[in-house]
Amino acid sequence: CLSFFRGTNHPKMAATAWSTSSWRARKAHHQPVYKDQKELKRVKETLSVLPALVSFAEVKALREKLTKVYEGKCFYLQGGHCAETFDHCNKEKIQPMLDVMNVMTKVISEYTDLPVVTLGRMAGQYAKPRSKPTEVVNGVEMESYKGDLINAREVSVKARTPDPNRMMQGYFRSAACLNFIRSTDKVNSRVSGELLHRIRMILGSGEIRSCFRPGVGFGNFLFNDKKTFDLQDQEEMRLSPGNDFFISHEGLLLEYEESLTRFFQPPPKQKEAKLAYNASTHMIWIGHRTRGLEDAHVEYFRGIYNPIGVKVGPGTTVDVLLELIQRLNPNDEVGKIVLISRFGAEKVLSALPPLVEGVKNAGVKVIWICDPMHGNTYKSNGYKTRNFTDVVNEIVNTIAVHEKAGTRLNGLHLEMCGEDVTECVGGPDKITSNDLSRCFLSACDPRLNYKQSLAVAFAVGMAMKKKEAKSQNLNSMKNSSITYGKLPGLKKSVSKLIFGTLFLERVSKPFELLDKVVQSGCNAFDTAAIYGTPEGKCERILGEWMKSRNVNPDDIVIITKGGCRGAEEKWAPRMKPAEILEDLNGSLQRLGVDSVDCYLLHRDDPSISVQEIVDMMNTLVVKGKVKCWGVSNWSLSRLNAAMKYAKKNNFAAPVVDSTQASLAKPVGPVWPGTTYMTADRETFYTENKSDVSVFAWESLAKGFLTGKWTKADVDDLEGKSYREKTLIKAYCTPSNFKRRTRAEALAKVHGVPVHAIALAYLLHLSSDMYVLVGTSKMEHFVSNLAMFDVSLSPSEVKWLRDGGSLDQQLQVAE
């Protein structure tokens, strides 16, 4: 059984059947004790039959949005009250929150060029864990306030006694809040006039830019970039519930969450079991205090379809985090797990990196967001507070951690409001600890006010802004002459010319070479785990280039290879499933990506059945670590057997065969354990054109088709290296010299270099052909692009290969 976790010593939890109530067999922390159990039962029974607050379709829509967040195509913004109160359920409180989040969304989107999926901590954020279950007030011990869903803020023993009826009140207030949010076409389609006026005043006065100074992490915050925001364009700023705006809360009170769990039954034709989901919210998170591996909250959360947030703070170890992810998302589904880091501005630099590296090395699909609030809380003048500078610094430091690790920060989680409160010090208004008492309204922890919230939006926007000097807008740089194809099973287009990275380590400025390759329109890069000295160096260079240029992996095609030992072991196969997985994980780490577009098995080991290999590769495709796969240097019989087995079992089949193919036909395998284009292979590729594509390596016969080597070299091998002798013996045959002569003649007719004819020949074969070309010099690569300016007739293709009737017309001396 393939596990995508490595380095964890925790035993897997014994498989147990999940139900909405299976959590009751485990320890449940931070739960109230209700004195009236009969009333509790009545409330739960009532809640269990009330309509769902959110639909399964909306939860599914959020999961799909979060897939885009994971891929770096969307930014995630989550914000709202620390502890939402029942008193917040009115227009005067809800509207300002929506307005500020609306503008924050636009600011972040303007800077990052990414759409933003927005989640409110609202319409249900009514329960809060407390560090102490009770407190003493004026000499009287009473329950601590645990949120309006459990008890009241009023300081009295009676008010603080947990009351199950408050769950009913929470349900109906959540419904009312949601109803208000959903009425966007009548209420929330425009930023309210008062707030719009205040925002314009803030931006115009420089209040936000004045709060960024040296020491915050931005210097003068680069406000001279002349970025402007069109606040008049109101329709673009609307938040659409269930589309780009969703609700969320901490799933603390399990009695409530269980009662509002519903089931979705897929259509019969899908033959899927019904899915449980929490119908009280779109997204739900598990707190730092309640995420014990054997605890009740983890048991409940593991069974629901909703996206699950996991607070990750001080004391979290890699092993525990990986085991927690596995229990909550055993199938490693994209868009399911949101890791919310919360360490504090200084601690994040030392505490977060090992967790990010551990999760990255395990290859699990998670979304990383930053909560810069909880790790920066302290007391001043009798109030809990947070310093705006610390909040911004934690964001900046978290971004830096991810950049260093080759991962990305996907979003923010803020405690904030749309009001002019004085709960956090610093920021545009330069609030001090002496100002806290002026307007501290939070029911629990301090929130950013609307100015501070907007300033944070500018901060994250600037910190994540793609620098024009480094960014690559690949779509706008495509050379019109390059042609593209589609690999079976891969959605993106692939340039017919694939850049081979074998020689990257020889290049003094490899990043500049790669820049120019992309600018030419070539979007596909071929590399391998054994390329470079030390092995993997070429993959590492490619990954570092992508990181330095902010290249989105979705804009290029990454092809790498594994399952092969290095030159010292004569490229022997290493094809056991564990070896393949080890090679792939190493490649992903060096490339700095979560998956590759096409993974090729570099060699074959006939002692291992094709069934075992196909099973392994299918698992990697299902888990998303590989989008499609293929083989290199396999026999036709083994390739055909793998394709048939995969098709019979509805598995991901090999869709690429990488073999030596060129106008020059070698006398046999060029290197140990390799294959080359034969008549049988060409027939097979043609007959299976819709199922398998061909990647042609050594397409210029190691330079033979550019004019390298003459007949004299065949007679004078003394003094040449073993490698050169091997190549001369393979390619310098009488038939190949004739083919090169015919190519030279045809090159004059078409007005292109001879190697352009040789490469164009491959593209004009009947198979679905892609040409691999590696070079250390840009001028050589550019000259290869002439292949796309050549259109060969079928008779010319046949003549190049076989000679014949065109000889006299072109006056070629055989």
SULMOVEN-V677406 format. One record per backbone hydrogen bond with DSSP energy under -0.5 kcal/mol. NH is the residue of the N-H (numbers start at 1). CO is the residue of the C=O. If there is no record, write none. Layout:
nh = (NH | NH)
co = (CO | CO)
//
This chain:
nh = (22 | 24 | 25 | 26 | 27 | 29 | 34 | 37 | 40 | 41 | 42 | 43 | 44 | 45 | 46 | 47 | 48 | 49 | 49 | 50 | 50 | 53 | 54 | 59 | 60 | 61 | 62 | 63 | 64 | 65 | 66 | 67 | 68 | 69 | 70 | 71 | 72 | 73 | 74 | 75 | 76 | 77 | 77 | 78 | 79 | 80 | 81 | 84 | 88 | 89 | 90 | 93 | 94 | 95 | 97 | 98 | 99 | 100 | 101 | 102 | 103 | 104 | 105 | 106 | 107 | 108 | 109 | 110 | 111 | 112 | 113 | 114 | 115 | 117 | 118 | 118 | 119 | 120 | 121 | 122 | 122 | 126 | 128 | 135 | 137 | 137 | 140 | 141 | 142 | 144 | 149 | 150 | 151 | 152 | 156 | 160 | 161 | 161 | 163 | 166 | 167 | 168 | 169 | 170 | 171 | 172 | 173 | 174 | 175 | 176 | 177 | 178 | 179 | 180 | 181 | 182 | 183 | 183 | 184 | 186 | 187 | 188 | 189 | 196 | 197 | 198 | 199 | 200 | 201 | 202 | 203 | 204 | 205 | 206 | 207 | 208 | 210 | 211 | 211 | 212 | 213 | 216 | 218 | 221 | 223 | 225 | 226 | 231 | 233 | 234 | 237 | 238 | 239 | 240 | 241 | 242 | 243 | 244 | 245 | 246 | 248 | 248 | 249 | 251 | 252 | 254 | 256 | 257 | 258 | 259 | 260 | 261 | 262 | 264 | 265 | 266 | 270 | 271 | 271 | 275 | 277 | 279 | 279 | 281 | 282 | 283 | 284 | 285 | 286 | 290 | 295 | 296 | 299 | 300 | 301 | 302 | 303 | 304 | 305 | 307 | 308 | 309 | 310 | 311 | 312 | 313 | 314 | 316 | 321 | 322 | 323 | 324 | 325 | 326 | 327 | 328 | 329 | 332 | 336 | 338 | 339 | 339 | 340 | 340 | 341 | 341 | 342 | 348 | 349 | 350 | 351 | 352 | 353 | 355 | 355 | 356 | 357 | 358 | 359 | 360 | 361 | 362 | 363 | 363 | 364 | 366 | 367 | 369 | 369 | 370 | 371 | 372 | 376 | 377 | 378 | 380 | 383 | 385 | 387 | 388 | 388 | 391 | 392 | 393 | 394 | 395 | 396 | 397 | 398 | 399 | 400 | 401 | 402 | 403 | 404 | 405 | 406 | 406 | 407 | 410 | 410 | 411 | 412 | 413 | 414 | 416 | 416 | 417 | 421 | 422 | 425 | 426 | 430 | 431 | 435 | 436 | 438 | 439 | 439 | 441 | 448 | 450 | 453 | 454 | 455 | 456 | 457 | 458 | 459 | 460 | 461 | 462 | 463 | 464 | 465 | 465 | 466 | 467 | 470 | 471 | 473 | 474 | 476 | 477 | 478 | 482 | 485 | 487 | 490 | 491 | 494 | 496 | 498 | 498 | 499 | 500 | 500 | 501 | 504 | 506 | 507 | 510 | 513 | 514 | 515 | 516 | 517 | 518 | 519 | 520 | 521 | 522 | 525 | 526 | 527 | 529 | 531 | 536 | 537 | 538 | 540 | 541 | 542 | 543 | 544 | 545 | 546 | 547 | 548 | 549 | 550 | 551 | 553 | 555 | 556 | 557 | 558 | 559 | 559 | 560 | 562 | 565 | 569 | 570 | 571 | 572 | 574 | 579 | 580 | 581 | 582 | 583 | 584 | 585 | 586 | 587 | 588 | 589 | 590 | 591 | 592 | 593 | 596 | 597 | 598 | 599 | 600 | 600 | 601 | 602 | 602 | 608 | 613 | 614 | 615 | 616 | 617 | 618 | 619 | 620 | 621 | 622 | 623 | 624 | 625 | 626 | 627 | 628 | 629 | 630 | 631 | 632 | 633 | 639 | 640 | 641 | 642 | 643 | 644 | 645 | 646 | 647 | 648 | 649 | 650 | 651 | 653 | 655 | 657 | 658 | 659 | 659 | 660 | 661 | 663 | 665 | 666 | 667 | 674 | 677 | 682 | 683 | 684 | 685 | 686 | 687 | 688 | 689 | 691 | 692 | 693 | 694 | 695 | 696 | 696 | 697 | 697 | 699 | 701 | 703 | 704 | 705 | 706 | 707 | 708 | 713 | 714 | 714 | 715 | 716 | 720 | 725 | 726 | 727 | 728 | 729 | 730 | 731 | 732 | 733 | 737 | 738 | 739 | 740 | 741 | 742 | 743 | 744 | 745 | 746 | 747 | 748 | 749 | 750 | 751 | 752 | 756 | 757 | 758 | 759 | 760 | 761 | 762 | 763 | 764 | 764 | 765 | 769 | 770 | 771 | 772 | 772 | 773 | 773 | 775 | 781 | 782 | 783 | 784 | 784 | 785 | 785 | 786 | 787 | 788 | 789 | 790 | 791 | 792 | 797 | 798 | 799 | 800 | 801 | 802 | 803 | 807 | 809 | 810 | 811 | 811 | 812 | 813 | 814)
co = (19 | 21 | 22 | 23 | 294 | 27 | 32 | 35 | 36 | 37 | 38 | 39 | 40 | 41 | 42 | 43 | 44 | 45 | 46 | 46 | 47 | 279 | 279 | 55 | 56 | 57 | 58 | 59 | 60 | 61 | 62 | 63 | 64 | 65 | 66 | 67 | 69 | 68 | 68 | 115 | 410 | 75 | 117 | 412 | 119 | 414 | 121 | 125 | 85 | 86 | 88 | 90 | 90 | 91 | 93 | 94 | 95 | 96 | 97 | 98 | 99 | 100 | 101 | 102 | 103 | 104 | 105 | 106 | 107 | 108 | 109 | 109 | 73 | 75 | 116 | 244 | 77 | 246 | 79 | 120 | 248 | 124 | 146 | 142 | 135 | 140 | 137 | 139 | 135 | 133 | 126 | 147 | 147 | 159 | 154 | 156 | 157 | 158 | 150 | 163 | 164 | 164 | 165 | 166 | 167 | 168 | 169 | 170 | 171 | 172 | 173 | 174 | 175 | 176 | 177 | 178 | 179 | 180 | 182 | 183 | 183 | 183 | 184 | 192 | 193 | 194 | 195 | 196 | 197 | 198 | 199 | 200 | 201 | 202 | 202 | 202 | 206 | 207 | 208 | 209 | 211 | 213 | 213 | 218 | 220 | 222 | 223 | 229 | 230 | 232 | 234 | 235 | 188 | 238 | 239 | 245 | 240 | 240 | 240 | 118 | 120 | 122 | 283 | 285 | 250 | 252 | 253 | 253 | 254 | 255 | 256 | 258 | 277 | 275 | 263 | 264 | 267 | 267 | 268 | 264 | 262 | 260 | 277 | 278 | 247 | 247 | 307 | 249 | 309 | 287 | 292 | 27 | 295 | 296 | 297 | 298 | 300 | 301 | 276 | 282 | 336 | 284 | 338 | 286 | 340 | 311 | 342 | 313 | 317 | 318 | 319 | 320 | 321 | 322 | 323 | 324 | 325 | 329 | 333 | 308 | 337 | 367 | 310 | 338 | 339 | 369 | 312 | 344 | 346 | 347 | 347 | 348 | 348 | 351 | 352 | 352 | 353 | 354 | 355 | 356 | 357 | 358 | 359 | 360 | 359 | 364 | 337 | 339 | 367 | 411 | 341 | 370 | 373 | 374 | 385 | 383 | 380 | 378 | 376 | 386 | 425 | 387 | 388 | 389 | 390 | 391 | 392 | 393 | 394 | 395 | 396 | 397 | 398 | 399 | 400 | 401 | 402 | 403 | 402 | 368 | 408 | 368 | 76 | 370 | 78 | 80 | 414 | 448 | 419 | 439 | 386 | 431 | 427 | 426 | 432 | 433 | 435 | 435 | 436 | 439 | 415 | 419 | 449 | 450 | 451 | 452 | 453 | 454 | 455 | 456 | 457 | 458 | 459 | 460 | 461 | 462 | 111 | 465 | 467 | 467 | 471 | 472 | 473 | 474 | 475 | 479 | 494 | 492 | 487 | 489 | 485 | 483 | 496 | 771 | 524 | 498 | 773 | 526 | 501 | 503 | 504 | 507 | 509 | 510 | 511 | 512 | 513 | 514 | 515 | 516 | 518 | 517 | 557 | 499 | 559 | 561 | 528 | 531 | 534 | 531 | 536 | 537 | 538 | 539 | 540 | 541 | 542 | 543 | 544 | 545 | 547 | 546 | 551 | 552 | 553 | 523 | 556 | 525 | 557 | 598 | 600 | 572 | 566 | 567 | 566 | 569 | 563 | 576 | 576 | 577 | 578 | 579 | 580 | 581 | 582 | 583 | 584 | 585 | 586 | 587 | 588 | 588 | 625 | 558 | 558 | 628 | 560 | 598 | 630 | 562 | 600 | 605 | 609 | 610 | 611 | 612 | 613 | 614 | 615 | 616 | 617 | 618 | 619 | 621 | 620 | 620 | 596 | 597 | 653 | 599 | 656 | 601 | 658 | 635 | 636 | 637 | 638 | 639 | 640 | 641 | 642 | 643 | 644 | 645 | 647 | 646 | 651 | 629 | 693 | 631 | 657 | 695 | 675 | 697 | 699 | 663 | 664 | 730 | 671 | 660 | 678 | 679 | 680 | 681 | 682 | 683 | 684 | 686 | 688 | 688 | 655 | 768 | 657 | 694 | 770 | 659 | 695 | 772 | 698 | 700 | 701 | 700 | 703 | 704 | 703 | 710 | 710 | 711 | 711 | 712 | 717 | 721 | 722 | 723 | 724 | 725 | 726 | 727 | 728 | 731 | 733 | 734 | 735 | 736 | 737 | 738 | 739 | 740 | 741 | 742 | 743 | 744 | 745 | 746 | 747 | 747 | 753 | 753 | 754 | 755 | 756 | 757 | 758 | 759 | 760 | 761 | 762 | 767 | 694 | 496 | 696 | 770 | 498 | 771 | 500 | 777 | 778 | 779 | 780 | 781 | 781 | 782 | 783 | 784 | 785 | 786 | 787 | 789 | 790 | 793 | 794 | 795 | 796 | 797 | 798 | 799 | 804 | 805 | 806 | 807 | 808 | 807 | 811 | 812)
//
